[in-house]
Amino acid sequence: MNGNEMQHRLKSTTNSQRSGEKEEMKVKSWLVESAPFAAMVAVECLDVGLTTLSKAAMSKGMSHFVLVVYSNALASLILLPAAFFFTRKKRPPITLSFLCKIFCLSIAGITLTQNCVITGVSYSSPTLASALANLIPAFTFLLAVIFGMEKLELKSPKSQIKVLGTLVSISGALIMTLYKGPPVLSPPIQPHLHPSPSAMLTTSNNWLIGGLFIATASLSLSANIVGQVI
């Protein structure tokens, strides 16, 4: 084997190593970029699961106030030790204004939101709660415009897309709240088991009340998000 062949093999080995390193870097970059989207999908799945479990618990007779207390107590037991050990060197100074801000954000983003969501689910269904969660970006955008955090330029394509998305979200929420279609994949109703008009009216009213509670929860959570920036 002469020197030229050795150099050729060394170059090919070096090139293959470099290409392998480039592919590995691409995979790592893709994983880093995909992590926020995967986290958001996981949060949405957990939120839907929690809403479904809440509906099942309330169907068994549990009060929605008790459910909120239990869920927050469990969250406190998990998050307080983690916050103490991981953020004790990064915590801002605890002042009266800081405590007041935390109190107001907690009232809007936790107490009011959770109670309205759980109450709305008890009147309607987890499906409606998941659908009306799309109101949160719309309400957040509107509040940001009102408080001057978002500039609304109707000639800008970005602003036009945001306005269009807001209108679509609110329109979809209104349709989901005001219209309840027939059940899907349900056995046909026998003539002698057909619900009375009063029962149908009560179900429709409950669905509307549930939608209003969930919409209020979305508005409250949006106020919490905007309030964190103020």
Buried (B, 14 or more C-beta within 10 A) or exposed (E): EEEEEEEEEEEEEEEEEEEEEEEEEEEEEEEEEEEEEEEEEEEEEEBBEBBBEBBEBBEEEBEBEEBBEEBBEEEEEEEEEEEEEEEEEEEEEEEEEEEEBEEEBBBBBBBBBBBBBBBBBBBBBBBBBBBBBBBBBBBBBBBBBEEEEBEEEEEEEEBEEBBEBBEEBBEBBBEBBEEBEEEEEEEEEEEEEEEEEEEEEEBEEBBBBBBBBBBBBBBBBBBBBBBEEE
